[in-house]
């Protein structure tokens, strides 16, 4: 882990750090204060998944103390719970100021994140994600199969939000592979850390969809959250 980096949002201190994979984490208590949520410790975070929380002892505010951090996905989930005007301003500020600052170093190449042959399949898009996509369109979930538009949704809001050429390049990688797995899923051609970035992005989108009442509402919030559309480059920096 890197040392805590402090930002100021409307006179609210917001502590952040990035882990060894480049993922941003936020001091939970700072986020709650910035978006107008009353802080009650873990009770404030009871709706946050355990894997989206991180407690660790670090030098902070002049002394070593145990600090509770939340992931980017958890930060958005907390913000969507708040009915305060500052919550929307806070997420805009995170997207426009904090994330680019945390990820401003390093180099980026989409080609370097593609595999010449597919990795072994593992479930990447959870059932909850598929349910939420269909919910946006007012359709029920069928475990036996999903409509074709779900694939188009994934290309637009997942792959092409990570990189505007990602869906095209992943399809090209699959087409050029001459092995027995030429029908592999696109995500099987992603190398690390792009795959980890994909999983983080899927989790954040799932939170966004859960908080959306319909597709129009989702598009509105998506546009506010993803000001910077190249999420993979930001992840790698």
C-alpha positions as CSV (number, residue, x, y, z in Angstrom):
1,X,0.0,0.0,0.0
2,X,1.1,3.6,-0.6
3,X,0.8,6.2,2.0
4,X,-2.4,8.1,2.6
5,X,-3.0,11.0,0.2
6,X,-5.2,13.8,1.5
7,X,-7.7,15.8,-0.6
8,X,-10.0,18.6,0.4
9,X,-13.6,18.6,-0.6
10,X,-15.5,21.7,0.5
11,X,-13.4,21.9,3.7
12,X,-13.8,18.1,4.3
13,X,-10.6,16.2,4.5
14,X,-10.8,13.0,2.4
15,X,-8.0,10.4,2.9
16,X,-7.2,8.0,0.0
17,X,-4.7,5.4,-0.9
18,X,-4.1,3.0,-3.7
19,X,-3.3,-0.7,-3.3
20,X,-0.6,-2.7,-5.0
21,X,-3.0,-3.2,-8.0
22,X,-3.7,0.4,-8.4
23,X,-7.2,0.3,-6.9
24,X,-8.3,3.4,-5.0
25,X,-9.5,3.2,-1.4
26,X,-11.2,6.0,0.6
27,X,-11.3,6.7,4.4
28,X,-14.9,5.7,5.1
29,X,-15.5,8.3,7.9
30,X,-14.3,11.0,5.6
31,X,-16.6,10.0,2.8
32,X,-19.6,9.9,5.1
33,X,-18.9,13.4,6.3
34,X,-18.4,14.7,2.8
35,X,-21.7,13.4,1.5
36,X,-23.7,14.4,4.6
37,X,-24.2,10.9,6.1
38,X,-24.2,10.5,9.9
39,X,-21.2,8.4,10.9
40,X,-22.0,5.5,13.2
41,X,-19.0,3.3,12.6
42,X,-19.7,-0.1,11.1
43,X,-23.4,0.6,11.3
44,X,-23.0,3.2,8.5
45,X,-21.4,0.5,6.4
46,X,-23.6,-2.4,7.2
47,X,-24.9,-2.5,3.6
48,X,-21.3,-2.6,2.2
49,X,-19.9,-5.9,1.2
50,X,-17.0,-7.2,3.4
51,X,-14.6,-7.3,0.4
52,X,-15.3,-3.6,-0.2
53,X,-14.0,-2.7,3.3
54,X,-10.4,-2.6,4.5
55,X,-9.2,-2.0,8.1
56,X,-5.6,-1.3,8.7
57,X,-3.1,0.4,10.9
58,X,-1.3,3.2,9.2
59,X,0.3,6.6,9.9
60,X,-2.6,9.0,9.6
61,X,-3.1,12.5,10.9
62,X,0.2,12.5,12.8
63,X,-0.1,9.1,14.5
64,X,-0.4,5.4,13.8
65,X,-4.1,4.5,14.0
66,X,-6.5,1.8,12.7
67,X,-8.4,3.3,9.8
68,X,-11.4,1.9,8.0
69,X,-11.2,2.3,4.2
70,X,-13.9,1.5,1.5
71,X,-13.4,0.7,-2.1
72,X,-14.4,2.9,-5.1
73,X,-17.6,0.8,-5.6
74,X,-18.5,1.2,-1.9
75,X,-17.9,4.9,-2.1
76,X,-20.4,5.2,-4.9
77,X,-22.9,3.0,-3.0
78,X,-22.7,5.3,0.0
79,X,-23.1,8.4,-2.2
80,X,-26.3,7.0,-3.8
81,X,-27.8,6.4,-0.4
82,X,-27.4,10.1,0.5
83,X,-30.2,12.5,-0.4
84,X,-28.0,15.5,0.1
85,X,-27.0,17.7,-2.8
86,X,-23.3,17.4,-1.9
87,X,-23.4,13.7,-2.6
88,X,-23.6,14.3,-6.4
89,X,-21.0,17.0,-6.2
90,X,-18.8,14.7,-4.3
91,X,-18.9,11.9,-6.9
92,X,-18.3,14.4,-9.7
93,X,-15.3,15.7,-7.7
94,X,-13.9,12.2,-7.2
95,X,-14.2,11.4,-10.9
96,X,-12.8,14.7,-12.1
97,X,-10.1,15.4,-9.5
98,X,-9.2,12.5,-7.2
99,X,-9.1,9.5,-9.5
100,X,-7.0,11.2,-12.2
101,X,-4.6,12.4,-9.5
102,X,-4.2,9.0,-7.9
103,X,-3.6,7.4,-11.3
104,X,-1.5,10.1,-13.0
105,X,1.7,8.1,-13.2
106,X,2.5,5.1,-15.4
107,X,2.0,4.1,-19.0
108,X,-0.9,2.6,-20.8
109,X,-1.2,0.2,-23.7
110,X,-4.3,-1.8,-24.5
111,X,-2.3,-4.3,-26.5
112,X,-0.2,-5.1,-23.5
113,X,-3.3,-6.2,-21.7
114,X,-4.5,-8.8,-24.3
115,X,-3.6,-12.5,-24.3
116,X,-2.7,-14.4,-27.5
117,X,-4.8,-17.3,-26.3
118,X,-7.7,-17.5,-23.9
119,X,-7.3,-18.1,-20.2
120,X,-9.4,-20.8,-18.5
121,X,-13.0,-19.8,-18.1
122,X,-14.2,-18.5,-14.8
123,X,-17.4,-16.8,-13.9
124,X,-16.8,-13.1,-14.4
125,X,-20.3,-11.5,-14.7
126,X,-22.2,-12.5,-11.5
127,X,-25.8,-13.5,-11.7
128,X,-26.7,-10.3,-9.8
129,X,-25.2,-8.2,-12.6
130,X,-27.3,-10.0,-15.2
131,X,-30.4,-9.6,-13.1
132,X,-29.7,-5.9,-12.7
133,X,-29.2,-5.4,-16.5
134,X,-32.6,-6.9,-17.2
135,X,-34.2,-5.0,-14.4
136,X,-33.2,-1.7,-16.1
137,X,-35.2,-2.9,-19.2
138,X,-38.1,-4.1,-17.1
139,X,-37.5,-7.8,-18.1
140,X,-37.3,-10.9,-15.8
141,X,-34.1,-12.9,-15.4
142,X,-34.0,-16.3,-17.1
143,X,-31.0,-18.5,-15.9
144,X,-31.3,-20.5,-19.2
145,X,-30.1,-17.6,-21.3
146,X,-30.1,-13.8,-21.7
147,X,-31.3,-11.7,-24.6
148,X,-28.9,-10.5,-27.2
149,X,-29.1,-6.9,-26.1
150,X,-27.4,-7.9,-22.8
151,X,-24.2,-8.5,-24.8
152,X,-24.5,-5.1,-26.5
153,X,-25.0,-3.5,-23.0
154,X,-21.8,-5.2,-21.8
155,X,-19.8,-4.0,-24.8
156,X,-21.0,-0.4,-24.3
157,X,-21.0,0.0,-20.5
158,X,-18.3,-2.5,-19.5
159,X,-15.7,-3.1,-22.2
160,X,-15.9,0.2,-24.1
161,X,-16.0,2.2,-20.9
162,X,-12.7,0.6,-19.9
163,X,-11.3,1.5,-23.4
164,X,-13.3,2.7,-26.4
165,X,-11.5,0.0,-28.6
166,X,-11.6,-2.8,-26.1
167,X,-14.5,-4.8,-27.4
168,X,-13.1,-4.5,-31.0
169,X,-9.6,-5.6,-29.9
170,X,-10.9,-8.5,-27.8
171,X,-13.0,-9.7,-30.8
172,X,-9.9,-9.4,-33.0
173,X,-7.8,-11.4,-30.5
174,X,-10.5,-14.1,-30.4
175,X,-10.7,-14.2,-34.2
176,X,-7.0,-14.5,-34.6
177,X,-6.7,-17.4,-32.2
178,X,-6.8,-20.7,-34.1
179,X,-7.1,-23.1,-31.1
180,X,-10.0,-25.1,-29.9
181,X,-11.3,-22.2,-27.8
182,X,-12.1,-19.8,-30.6
183,X,-15.6,-19.4,-29.1
184,X,-14.2,-18.3,-25.7
185,X,-15.7,-15.3,-24.0
186,X,-14.1,-11.9,-24.6
187,X,-12.9,-11.5,-21.0
188,X,-10.9,-14.7,-21.3
189,X,-8.4,-12.7,-23.5
190,X,-7.7,-10.1,-20.8
191,X,-4.3,-10.3,-19.1
192,X,-3.6,-9.0,-15.6
193,X,-4.1,-6.4,-14.3
194,X,-6.7,-5.6,-16.9
195,X,-8.8,-8.5,-15.7
196,X,-8.7,-7.2,-12.1
197,X,-9.7,-3.7,-13.5
198,X,-12.6,-5.4,-15.3
199,X,-13.9,-7.1,-12.1
200,X,-13.6,-3.8,-10.2
201,X,-15.6,-2.0,-13.0
202,X,-18.3,-4.7,-13.0
203,X,-18.7,-4.4,-9.2
204,X,-19.0,-0.6,-9.5
205,X,-21.5,-0.9,-12.4
206,X,-23.5,-3.4,-10.4
207,X,-23.8,-0.9,-7.6
208,X,-24.9,1.8,-10.0
209,X,-27.6,-0.5,-11.5
210,X,-28.8,-1.5,-8.1
211,X,-29.4,2.1,-7.3
212,X,-31.1,2.8,-10.6
213,X,-34.9,2.6,-11.1
214,X,-34.7,2.1,-14.9
215,X,-32.5,2.5,-17.9
216,X,-33.0,6.3,-18.2
217,X,-32.1,6.7,-14.5
218,X,-29.0,4.5,-15.0
219,X,-27.8,6.4,-18.0
220,X,-28.1,9.7,-16.1
221,X,-26.0,8.4,-13.2
222,X,-23.6,6.6,-15.5
223,X,-22.9,9.9,-17.2
224,X,-22.2,11.6,-13.9
225,X,-19.9,8.9,-12.5
226,X,-17.9,8.0,-15.6
227,X,-16.8,11.4,-16.7
228,X,-13.5,9.7,-17.8
229,X,-14.4,6.9,-20.1
230,X,-11.0,5.2,-20.2
231,X,-11.2,3.3,-16.9
232,X,-8.5,0.8,-17.8
233,X,-5.9,3.5,-18.4
234,X,-6.9,5.2,-15.1
235,X,-6.6,1.8,-13.3
236,X,-3.1,1.2,-14.7
237,X,-1.7,4.6,-14.0
